[in-house]
Amino acid sequence: MLAKFFNCGCLQLCLQEAANGLRNPVLMIHANDDTHRYFVAEQLGLVWVYLPDRTRLAEPFLDLTGQVLTTPWFGDERGFLGLAFHPNFKKNGKFYVYYSVLVEGEVEIIRVSELKVSSRDMNKADPRSERYLLEIEEPAANHNGGQILFGFDGFLYVFTGDGGKAGDPFGRFGNAQNKSALLGKVLRIDVDRTGPGGKPYRIPRDNPFVNVPDARPEVYAYGVRNMWRCSVDRGDPVTKQGRGRLFCGDVGQNKYEEVDIIVKGGNYGWRAKEGFECYDKKLCKNSSLDDILPIHAYGHKIGKSVTGGYVYRGCESPNLNGLYIFGDFMSGRIMALQEDIRTGMWKKQDICMGDYQTCLFPGLINQHFKFIISFAEDEAGELYFLATSFPSAYSSQGMIYKLIDPSRTAAPGKCKHKPVPVEVKSKRIPFVAQESTSPQSGRFVAQLTNNTSRGSRAACTEHSESHELGAQRFTKHN
């Protein structure tokens, strides 16, 4: 069945298909090396190289399928989950991965490793170069986190889940509130230096809990449940306002999904709070008023699993500049947050797909697969999202879509760039778009399609019940 949502004053966008036939694509990332290649990772442990013309190289950049733990189960959260290129990748060829592993057939762990690109082929990793940096035991199969990225400070940030099950039931306060545990945290490490005793990384001197007894020095922020997809704001192209801010979507439990800006030493409240409300009332009663509140939270009438996105800082769609664009995995909705610079508050705006006439330009479409797995930013700052019709690691229904604003595009020639030539040694697979201009067996979701003739005021009212919690302040329950 084709799901349609009614247009209630939403921001209308169109899409351009960028890739298809992928098995649960969990991320797309660029290497910031001026080649404008993008690297796409599949959950089962393969990373593919795409060239600027959307052709794919036949041989994978990296194959960790023999090590990665995942299954064909619908919605299995384990697998290859994170990839980050070193800020100096162009010179040192280093990159980092985050994936699930089963040790000795019994113990599930998450592993963060460093690898290097092959000296013989810039489009192939050297699998023998893998150096383990961090391994953390996972007590359950869900809430595996998975985001890794470099901040503008040059340090690697690692985002872990709370350990799984439900309600963070581990210990008196849960993993997320326990600073001696690495689960339910944002970690920050220096991968360019080794630590005492041969440790494969060093702790940054200004990490907030370095001198706190019993706290793990890697911890940068805590009280998170299962952050799924985080990004660093490039900043306004002219003023640089916002540069370096770290945005994350944190998946909720029973009621609310939230978007956070990560700050050093911040406590994001879980499991005492979910969104702006109490979850564990006893912990919530004793929690600190200094807890960091979300910039936005929404209820489960809107969606049940947030997928964090990016602040748009590209060139092609100038009207989108400064909008934080994100989505929901379960409902397929795409949304945006806009900051009021004077107050620091964020206002939500729904994003819908333009109608047939709006997206009539050749190459544009106005519908997409429902399950939004991840968002992405290419080297030029343009935004994409990755989605599938069946979220299984072995299902080849994954697609990548580029977001296009049909209302205003940059002047011709303004956004041109000259990619550095890429030496290609493997076969190229030309891009062929799938026929996605008409619904097929309910595989597509039309995002708030601009078609009010079949709608009603009641439908718009129901959609608007988005629990605009971002404008509220949290009140402690006594």
C-alpha positions as CSV (number, residue, x, y, z in Angstrom):
1,M,0.0,0.0,0.0
2,L,1.3,3.5,-0.9
3,A,1.3,5.7,2.2
4,K,0.3,9.3,1.6
5,F,0.4,12.2,4.1
6,F,-1.5,15.4,3.5
7,N,0.2,18.7,2.7
8,C,-0.3,21.1,5.7
9,G,2.1,23.9,4.7
10,C,5.2,21.7,4.3
11,L,8.5,22.4,2.6
12,Q,8.2,20.7,-0.8
13,L,11.3,19.0,-2.1
14,C,12.1,16.6,-4.9
15,L,14.6,13.7,-5.1
16,Q,17.2,12.4,-7.5
17,E,18.1,8.8,-7.4
18,A,21.8,8.3,-6.7
19,A,22.3,4.6,-6.1
20,N,20.1,1.4,-5.9
21,G,20.3,-2.3,-5.4
22,L,22.1,-2.0,-2.0
23,R,21.8,-4.4,0.9
24,N,20.7,-2.3,3.8
25,P,23.0,0.7,3.2
26,V,23.8,2.0,6.7
27,L,26.0,5.0,5.7
28,M,27.4,7.1,2.9
29,I,30.5,9.2,3.5
30,H,33.2,11.1,1.6
31,A,36.9,11.1,2.2
32,N,37.4,14.9,2.0
33,D,40.2,14.3,-0.4
34,D,38.9,16.4,-3.4
35,T,38.0,13.3,-5.4
36,H,34.3,13.7,-4.7
37,R,34.0,9.9,-4.4
38,Y,31.5,8.7,-2.0
39,F,31.8,5.4,0.0
40,V,28.7,3.4,0.8
41,A,28.6,0.7,3.5
42,E,26.2,-2.2,3.6
43,Q,25.3,-3.6,7.0
44,L,26.8,-7.0,6.2
45,G,30.3,-5.5,6.0
46,L,31.0,-4.3,2.4
47,V,32.0,-0.8,1.5
48,W,31.6,0.3,-2.1
49,V,33.2,3.2,-4.0
50,Y,31.0,5.5,-6.2
51,L,32.5,8.0,-8.5
52,P,31.1,11.6,-9.1
53,D,29.2,10.4,-12.2
54,R,27.4,7.8,-10.0
55,T,29.2,4.8,-11.5
56,R,30.1,2.2,-8.9
57,L,33.4,0.2,-8.9
58,A,32.9,-3.5,-9.2
59,E,35.3,-4.5,-6.5
60,P,34.5,-3.3,-2.9
61,F,36.7,-0.8,-1.1
62,L,36.5,-3.0,2.0
63,D,35.1,-6.5,2.7
64,L,34.7,-7.4,6.4
65,T,31.9,-9.9,5.9
66,G,34.0,-12.6,7.4
67,Q,34.2,-10.7,10.7
68,V,31.0,-8.7,11.0
69,L,28.1,-10.2,13.0
70,T,24.7,-9.7,11.4
71,T,21.8,-11.9,10.4
72,P,19.0,-11.8,7.8
73,W,16.5,-11.0,10.6
74,F,14.1,-8.1,9.9
75,G,15.4,-5.1,11.8
76,D,18.6,-6.7,13.3
77,E,20.7,-3.8,14.6
78,R,24.0,-5.6,14.6
79,G,26.5,-5.4,11.7
80,F,28.9,-2.9,10.1
81,L,27.7,0.3,11.5
82,G,30.3,3.1,11.3
83,L,33.0,4.5,9.0
84,A,35.1,7.7,9.3
85,F,38.0,9.0,7.3
86,H,40.9,10.6,9.1
87,P,41.0,14.4,8.6
88,N,44.5,13.9,7.0
89,F,43.4,10.9,4.9
90,K,44.7,12.5,1.8
91,K,48.2,12.0,3.2
92,N,48.1,9.2,5.7
93,G,45.4,7.0,4.1
94,K,43.9,6.1,7.5
95,F,40.2,5.4,8.2
96,Y,38.2,3.9,11.0
97,V,35.3,1.4,11.3
98,Y,32.8,0.3,13.9
99,Y,31.2,-3.1,13.7
100,S,29.6,-6.0,15.6
101,V,31.6,-9.1,16.3
102,L,30.9,-12.5,17.9
103,V,33.9,-13.7,19.9
104,E,34.4,-17.5,20.4
105,G,30.8,-18.1,19.4
106,E,29.4,-16.6,22.6
107,V,30.3,-13.0,23.5
108,E,29.0,-10.2,21.3
109,I,31.2,-7.1,21.2
110,I,31.4,-3.8,19.3
111,R,34.9,-3.1,17.8
112,V,36.4,0.1,16.6
113,S,39.4,-0.3,14.3
114,E,41.9,1.6,12.3
115,L,42.8,0.6,8.7
116,K,44.8,2.0,5.8
117,V,44.1,2.3,2.1
118,S,46.2,0.0,-0.1
119,S,49.4,1.5,-1.4
120,R,48.7,-0.1,-4.8
121,D,45.1,1.0,-5.3
122,M,43.4,4.2,-3.9
123,N,40.0,2.5,-4.2
124,K,40.9,-0.5,-2.1
125,A,41.6,-0.9,1.7
126,D,44.4,-3.0,3.0
127,P,42.6,-5.5,5.2
128,R,45.9,-6.6,6.8
129,S,46.4,-3.1,8.2
130,E,43.6,-3.4,10.7
131,R,44.5,-2.2,14.2
132,Y,42.0,-2.7,17.0
133,L,41.4,0.4,19.0
134,L,38.5,-0.4,21.2
135,E,36.3,-3.4,22.0
136,I,33.2,-3.2,24.3
137,E,31.1,-6.2,25.3
138,E,27.4,-5.9,24.3
139,P,25.0,-7.5,26.8
140,A,22.1,-7.6,24.3
141,A,21.6,-7.7,20.5
142,N,20.0,-4.2,20.2
143,H,21.1,-0.7,21.0
144,N,24.6,-1.0,19.4
145,G,25.1,2.6,18.6
146,G,27.4,2.8,15.6
147,Q,28.3,6.4,14.7
148,I,32.0,7.4,14.6
149,L,33.2,10.7,13.2
150,F,36.0,13.3,13.6
151,G,35.3,16.7,15.1
152,F,37.0,19.8,13.9
153,D,39.3,19.3,16.9
154,G,40.9,16.3,15.2
155,F,39.6,13.8,17.7
156,L,37.5,10.7,17.0
157,Y,34.1,10.6,18.6
158,V,32.5,7.2,19.2
159,F,28.8,6.9,20.0
160,T,27.7,3.7,21.9
161,G,24.3,2.4,22.7
162,D,23.2,1.7,26.3
163,G,23.6,-2.1,26.0
164,G,20.1,-3.0,24.8
165,K,17.0,-4.8,26.1
166,A,14.6,-2.1,27.3
167,G,14.8,0.7,29.9
168,D,18.6,0.3,30.3
169,P,18.2,-2.3,33.1
170,F,21.9,-2.7,33.8
171,G,22.9,-1.9,37.4
172,R,21.4,0.6,39.8
173,F,21.3,3.5,37.5
174,G,21.8,1.9,34.1
175,N,24.8,2.0,31.8
176,A,24.0,5.5,30.4
177,Q,24.2,7.2,33.8
178,N,27.2,5.1,34.9
179,K,30.4,7.0,34.0
180,S,32.5,4.0,34.7
181,A,30.8,2.2,31.8
182,L,31.5,2.9,28.1
183,L,28.0,2.1,27.0
184,G,25.3,4.8,26.6
185,K,28.0,7.4,25.9
186,V,29.8,9.7,23.6
187,L,33.5,8.9,23.7
188,R,36.3,11.1,22.5
189,I,39.8,9.7,21.8
190,D,43.1,10.8,20.1
191,V,43.9,8.2,17.5
192,D,47.1,10.0,16.4
193,R,49.0,9.1,19.7
194,T,49.3,6.0,21.8
195,G,48.6,6.0,25.5
196,P,50.4,4.6,28.5
197,G,51.1,0.9,28.5
198,G,50.8,0.6,24.7
199,K,47.2,1.7,24.6
200,P,46.3,2.2,20.9
201,Y,44.9,5.7,21.6
202,R,45.5,8.6,23.9
203,I,42.9,10.5,26.1
204,P,42.6,14.2,25.1
205,R,43.7,16.2,28.1
206,D,40.6,18.3,28.2
207,N,38.1,15.4,28.3
208,P,35.7,16.3,31.0
209,F,36.0,13.3,33.4
210,V,39.8,12.7,33.2
211,N,40.2,13.6,36.9
212,V,36.9,12.1,38.2
213,P,37.4,9.0,40.3
214,D,35.9,5.8,38.8
215,A,34.9,7.6,35.5
216,R,36.3,6.3,32.2
217,P,38.5,9.1,30.8
218,E,37.2,8.4,27.3
219,V,33.7,9.7,28.2
220,Y,32.9,13.0,26.6
221,A,29.1,13.0,27.3
222,Y,26.7,10.5,28.8
223,G,23.0,9.7,29.5
224,V,22.3,8.6,25.9
225,R,20.1,5.7,24.9
226,N,21.0,4.8,21.3
227,M,22.1,7.7,19.1
228,W,21.6,6.8,15.5
229,R,23.4,9.0,13.1
230,C,25.2,12.2,14.2
231,S,26.9,14.9,12.1
232,V,29.2,17.9,12.4
233,D,27.9,21.2,11.2
234,R,30.2,22.8,8.6
235,G,28.9,26.2,9.6
236,D,27.4,28.9,7.5
237,P,29.4,29.3,4.2
238,V,29.8,33.1,4.8
239,T,29.6,33.7,8.5
240,K,30.7,30.3,9.8
241,Q,27.9,30.5,12.4
242,G,27.2,27.0,13.8
243,R,30.6,25.6,12.7
244,G,31.6,22.5,14.7
245,R,28.2,21.8,16.4
246,L,27.6,18.1,16.9
247,F,24.0,17.0,16.1
248,C,22.6,13.6,17.0
249,G,19.3,11.7,16.8
250,D,18.7,9.6,20.0
251,V,16.2,6.8,19.6
252,G,13.5,6.8,22.3
253,Q,11.9,4.1,24.3
254,N,8.1,4.2,24.5
255,K,7.0,7.7,23.8
256,Y,9.5,10.2,22.4
257,E,12.3,10.6,19.8
258,E,14.8,13.4,20.3
259,V,17.4,15.5,18.5
260,D,20.4,16.7,20.6
261,I,23.4,19.0,20.3
262,I,26.3,17.3,22.0
263,V,28.4,19.4,24.4
264,K,31.4,18.4,26.5
265,G,30.5,16.8,29.8
266,G,26.7,16.9,29.0
267,N,24.3,14.5,30.6
268,Y,21.4,13.8,28.2
269,G,19.2,12.4,30.8
270,W,18.5,8.7,29.9
271,R,17.2,6.6,31.7
272,A,15.8,9.3,34.0
273,K,14.2,11.1,31.1
274,E,12.9,10.3,27.6
275,G,12.7,13.5,25.6
276,F,11.5,16.2,27.9
277,E,9.5,13.9,30.2
278,C,10.4,11.5,33.0
279,Y,11.0,7.8,32.2
280,D,12.3,6.4,35.4
281,K,10.4,8.6,37.9
282,K,12.7,7.8,40.9
283,L,15.8,8.7,39.0
284,C,14.1,11.7,37.4
285,K,13.1,13.1,40.8
286,N,16.8,13.1,41.8
287,S,18.2,14.2,38.5
288,S,20.1,17.4,37.9
289,L,18.5,20.5,36.5
290,D,21.7,20.9,34.5
291,D,20.8,17.9,32.3
292,I,21.0,18.9,28.6
293,L,17.6,19.0,27.0
294,P,16.9,18.1,23.4
295,I,16.5,20.8,20.8
296,H,13.5,18.9,19.6
297,A,11.4,15.8,20.6
298,Y,8.4,14.3,18.9
299,G,5.9,11.7,19.9
300,H,5.2,8.3,18.5
301,K,2.2,9.4,16.5
302,I,4.8,11.0,14.2
303,G,7.4,8.2,14.2
304,K,9.1,5.7,16.4
305,S,12.8,5.7,15.6
306,V,14.6,8.9,14.8
307,T,17.4,8.9,12.1
308,G,19.7,11.9,12.7
309,G,20.6,14.0,9.8
310,Y,22.7,17.1,8.8
311,V,22.6,20.8,8.7
312,Y,22.4,21.8,5.0
313,R,25.5,23.8,4.0
314,G,25.6,23.0,0.3
315,C,25.5,25.3,-2.7
316,E,22.7,24.0,-5.0
317,S,19.7,24.7,-2.8
318,P,20.4,28.0,-1.0
319,N,17.0,28.2,0.6
320,L,17.9,25.1,2.7
321,N,21.0,26.7,4.3
322,G,20.9,26.3,8.0
323,L,18.1,23.7,8.1
324,Y,18.8,20.6,10.1
325,I,17.2,17.8,8.0
326,F,16.5,14.5,9.6
327,G,13.9,11.7,9.5
328,D,12.2,8.7,11.1
329,F,13.1,5.2,10.2
330,M,9.7,3.7,11.0
331,S,7.3,6.3,9.6
332,G,9.4,7.4,6.7
333,R,8.8,11.0,7.5
334,I,11.4,13.7,6.7
335,M,11.6,16.8,8.8
336,A,13.6,19.9,9.3
337,L,14.5,22.1,12.3
338,Q,15.3,25.8,11.9
339,E,17.1,27.8,14.6
340,D,16.0,31.2,15.8
341,I,19.4,32.8,16.2
342,R,18.1,35.3,18.8
343,T,16.5,32.8,21.2
344,G,18.4,29.6,20.4
345,M,15.1,27.8,20.0
346,W,14.4,25.4,17.2
347,K,11.2,25.2,15.2
348,K,10.1,22.0,13.3
349,Q,9.0,22.1,9.7
350,D,7.7,19.1,7.8
351,I,9.2,18.2,4.5
352,C,7.0,16.8,1.8
353,M,7.5,15.6,-1.7
354,G,6.5,18.0,-4.4
355,D,3.6,16.9,-6.6
356,Y,4.0,15.6,-10.2
357,Q,4.2,19.1,-11.7
358,T,6.7,20.3,-9.1
359,C,9.1,17.4,-9.8
360,L,8.5,17.1,-13.5
361,F,12.1,18.1,-14.4
362,P,14.0,15.2,-16.0
363,G,15.7,13.0,-13.4
364,L,13.6,14.1,-10.5
365,I,11.2,11.9,-8.5
366,N,8.8,12.5,-5.7
367,Q,8.6,9.3,-3.7
368,H,11.0,7.0,-1.8
369,F,11.3,3.7,0.1
370,K,9.8,3.9,3.6
371,F,12.6,2.9,6.0
372,I,15.0,5.8,6.3
373,I,18.3,4.3,7.5
374,S,20.7,7.2,7.3
375,F,21.4,10.7,6.0
376,A,24.6,11.7,4.2
377,E,26.5,14.7,3.0
378,D,28.8,14.7,-0.1
379,E,32.0,16.5,-0.4
380,A,30.3,19.6,-1.9
381,G,27.8,19.7,1.1
382,E,24.7,18.4,-0.7
383,L,22.4,16.1,1.3
384,Y,21.2,12.6,0.7
385,F,19.3,9.9,2.5
386,L,19.5,6.1,2.4
387,A,16.3,4.0,2.6
388,T,15.0,0.6,1.9
389,S,11.7,-1.2,1.5
390,F,12.8,-4.2,3.7
391,P,15.3,-3.6,6.5
392,S,17.3,-6.8,6.4
393,A,21.1,-7.0,6.0
394,Y,20.7,-9.4,3.0
395,S,17.9,-7.6,1.2
396,S,19.0,-5.7,-1.9
397,Q,16.3,-3.1,-1.8
398,G,18.4,-0.2,-0.6
399,M,18.4,3.1,-2.4
400,I,20.2,6.5,-2.0
401,Y,18.3,9.7,-2.8
402,K,19.7,13.2,-3.2
403,L,17.5,16.0,-1.8
404,I,16.6,18.8,-4.4
405,D,14.8,22.0,-3.7
406,P,12.8,22.9,-6.8
407,S,11.8,26.3,-5.5
408,R,15.2,27.9,-5.9
409,T,18.5,26.6,-7.3
410,A,21.8,28.3,-7.5
411,A,22.8,30.3,-10.5
412,P,24.2,28.2,-13.4
413,G,27.9,27.5,-12.9
414,K,28.1,28.7,-9.3
415,C,28.3,25.3,-7.8
416,K,30.8,23.7,-10.2
417,H,33.8,21.8,-8.7
418,K,36.7,20.0,-10.3
419,P,37.2,16.6,-8.7
420,V,40.8,15.3,-8.5
421,P,41.2,12.5,-11.1
422,V,40.7,9.0,-9.6
423,E,42.9,6.1,-10.9
424,V,40.5,3.2,-11.4
425,K,41.8,-0.3,-11.7
426,S,38.6,-2.3,-11.4
427,K,35.6,-2.5,-13.7
428,R,33.0,0.4,-13.6
429,I,29.3,-0.4,-13.2
430,P,27.3,2.4,-14.9
431,F,24.4,3.9,-12.9
432,V,21.0,2.9,-14.1
433,A,18.0,4.5,-12.3
434,Q,15.2,2.2,-11.2
435,E,11.7,3.0,-12.4
436,S,10.5,4.9,-9.4
437,T,8.0,7.4,-10.7
438,S,5.0,5.1,-9.9
439,P,4.2,3.1,-6.8
440,Q,5.0,-0.6,-6.8
441,S,3.3,-2.9,-4.3
442,G,3.4,-0.5,-1.5
443,R,7.2,-0.3,-1.5
444,F,7.2,3.5,-1.7
445,V,6.1,6.2,0.8
446,A,5.1,9.5,-0.7
447,Q,6.4,12.0,1.9
448,L,3.5,14.4,2.8
449,T,2.7,14.6,-0.9
450,N,1.3,18.0,-2.1
451,N,-2.2,16.6,-2.9
452,T,-4.8,18.1,-0.7
453,S,-7.7,17.2,-3.0
454,R,-7.9,13.8,-1.3
455,G,-7.2,15.1,2.1
456,S,-9.1,16.7,4.9
457,R,-8.6,19.2,7.6
458,A,-8.9,16.4,10.2
459,A,-5.9,14.6,8.6
460,C,-3.8,17.7,8.7
461,T,-4.8,18.3,12.3
462,E,-3.7,14.8,13.2
463,H,-0.4,15.2,11.5
464,S,0.2,18.5,13.3
465,E,0.1,16.8,16.7
466,S,3.9,16.6,16.7
467,H,4.3,17.4,20.3
468,E,6.3,20.6,19.8
469,L,8.3,19.8,22.9
470,G,11.3,21.8,21.7
471,A,9.7,25.0,22.9
472,Q,8.9,23.7,26.3
473,R,11.1,23.5,29.5
474,F,11.3,20.4,31.5
475,T,9.5,20.5,34.9
476,K,10.7,18.0,37.6
477,H,8.2,15.6,38.8
478,N,8.0,15.6,42.7
